[in-house]
Amino acid sequence: MRRLLLDLIIFFSIIFLPYWFYIPLLVASIVVMPFFWEAVFLGFFIDMLYGLNVFFSIYALSALVLVALALVFKERLRFNV
């Protein structure tokens, strides 16, 4: 339920709010939520709405890299604690 609510908040913030609000919200959700793969799809949605070229989606690629980095660092932090 919490994950769905966060997805809806980010989705509507992408539509109605400026980028300086939804991009930090998206990055924070990647760090806080475990396996937040929805960020990649939300990145594709941002590119479809505001991107110049759909075939090179910079937001989706950045979200994918951030999710992968968050998985690696979260694993190391849990292991060392």
C-alpha positions as CSV (number, residue, x, y, z in Angstrom):
1,M,0.0,0.0,0.0
2,R,2.8,2.4,0.9
3,R,4.6,1.6,-2.4
4,L,1.5,2.2,-4.5
5,L,0.9,5.5,-2.7
6,L,4.5,6.6,-3.4
7,D,4.1,5.6,-7.0
8,L,1.0,7.7,-7.3
9,I,2.6,10.7,-5.6
10,I,5.6,10.6,-7.9
11,F,3.4,10.0,-11.0
12,F,1.2,13.0,-10.3
13,S,4.2,15.1,-9.3
14,I,5.7,14.3,-12.7
15,I,2.6,15.6,-14.4
16,F,1.8,18.6,-12.3
17,L,5.0,19.8,-10.5
18,P,8.3,21.1,-11.9
19,Y,11.3,18.9,-12.3
20,W,13.2,20.2,-9.3
21,F,10.5,18.6,-7.1
22,Y,10.0,15.2,-8.7
23,I,13.6,14.3,-9.5
24,P,14.8,14.5,-5.9
25,L,11.7,12.7,-4.8
26,L,12.4,9.9,-7.3
27,V,16.1,9.7,-6.1
28,A,15.0,9.6,-2.5
29,S,12.5,6.9,-3.2
30,I,15.2,4.8,-4.9
31,V,17.4,5.1,-1.8
32,V,14.6,4.5,0.8
33,M,12.5,1.8,-0.8
34,P,13.9,-1.7,-1.5
35,F,14.0,-2.8,-5.1
36,F,12.2,0.4,-6.4
37,W,12.2,-0.7,-10.1
38,E,9.2,1.5,-10.8
39,A,11.7,4.4,-11.0
40,V,12.9,3.0,-14.4
41,F,9.3,3.1,-15.7
42,L,8.8,6.5,-14.2
43,G,12.0,7.6,-16.0
44,F,10.5,6.4,-19.3
45,F,7.3,8.3,-18.5
46,I,9.3,11.5,-17.9
47,D,11.1,11.0,-21.2
48,M,7.9,10.4,-23.1
49,L,6.4,13.6,-21.6
50,Y,9.4,16.0,-21.7
51,G,12.2,14.3,-23.6
52,L,13.3,15.3,-27.1
53,N,14.1,11.8,-28.3
54,V,12.3,8.7,-27.1
55,F,14.9,6.2,-28.2
56,F,17.6,7.7,-25.9
57,S,15.9,8.0,-22.6
58,I,18.3,9.7,-20.2
59,Y,16.0,9.7,-17.2
60,A,15.2,6.0,-17.5
61,L,18.9,5.2,-17.9
62,S,19.8,7.3,-14.9
63,A,17.1,5.7,-12.8
64,L,18.4,2.2,-13.8
65,V,21.9,3.2,-12.8
66,L,20.7,4.7,-9.5
67,V,18.7,1.6,-8.7
68,A,21.6,-0.7,-9.4
69,L,24.0,1.5,-7.3
70,A,21.5,1.6,-4.5
71,L,21.2,-2.2,-4.5
72,V,25.0,-2.6,-4.3
73,F,25.5,0.0,-1.6
74,K,22.5,-1.2,0.5
75,E,23.9,-4.7,0.4
76,R,27.3,-3.5,1.6
77,L,25.8,-1.4,4.3
78,R,23.7,-4.2,5.6
79,F,26.6,-6.6,5.5
80,N,29.0,-4.4,7.4
81,V,26.6,-3.4,10.1
